[in-house]
Amino acid sequence: MSRGPAHRTALATALVTPLLLPLWTAGPARAHGAPTDPVSRVVACSPQGGDRAGSAACRAAVAANGAPFTAWDNLRVANVNGRDRDVVPDGKLCSGGLPAYRGLDLVRADWPSTRVAPGATLTMRYVSTIPHTGTFRMYLTKPGYDPSGPLSWSDLPGKPFAQVTDPALTDGAYRFETTLPSDRAGRHVLYTVWQNSSTPDTYYSCSDVVFPETEKKEPQPAQEKEKEGERRKREGAMPERRREAAKKEPAAGPAAPTPGSRPRGDGTPLAGTSGPASGPSAPMLAGGAAAVLLLTGGAALAVRLRRR
């Protein structure tokens, strides 16, 4: 029995649809996106970057790239599976090692940046053009980072300072809050890794941030301040009369006379002794006393003899 065109069309649809269905369902799972706050280099230098796209750094990046960053949401590497440090080479972290984004790796200290504060709460806004699930890992360059050299993995800590899995997608963007490290100053790079769980892709992005510079304190004469503080403390502990007496008292004066000394005509005491006689003066004094007694006794004896 001959079958009509309608039957053949229905049969073809039944056979082909199961083959096309997996391809159609896989399409929306291919996520795309990039950070817009703090603004990433790829977004700032894209046609959607506004005034930032005209900055000197972005113009140099486009020139080095050889093409504009029109596909700002497609900076992704497949099949990394968490092996970021093995797959992405040093000096090519911002491009993910992709030649189409090599301009983002230029060593410059004037990339469009976002001002932040140490220890502050940061609200990340990561625009996604195709929704999906996955984990965000945020790294911040170490204290003392020097932007005059290429960004390497050694510039980043081994562990992220924040990690978020499957945040809510609101108005076309993932938003989540993190707390920035409190020990940073000057220019740094916020490195965001977005590892998909619904696809084999991982996205990489560099956002330049600037912390306030640390104020340099002038060296203070600590010892002098300590001495002055101790003096004031002692004066504060003295009774009022004692403090006044201490102010009037001369720094140094004559030594107090010792017992047995006698003053000179100018008021200065002569040296004396305060104990048993000793030294060469003692025999002299003893001998003189004996002579006086002898003379006195002799005179008395002579008077008696005359009276007889």
Protein Blocks (a to p, Z undefined) as FASTA:
>chain_A
ZZdfklmmmmmmmmmmmmmmmmmmmmmmmccdddfbdcdfklmmmmklommlmpmklmmm
mmmnopacfklmlcccehkloplmlmmcghilmnnopaklmmmmpccfkbccddddehia
cddddddfbgcddddddddddehiafkbccdfklpcfbdfbdcehiaceehiacdddddd
fkbghjdddddddddfkbcbdcddddddddddddddddddfklmmmmmmmmmmmmmpcfk
lmmmmmmpcfbdcddddehiacdfkopacdddfbdcedjklmmmmmmmmmmmmmmmmmmm
mmmmmmZZ
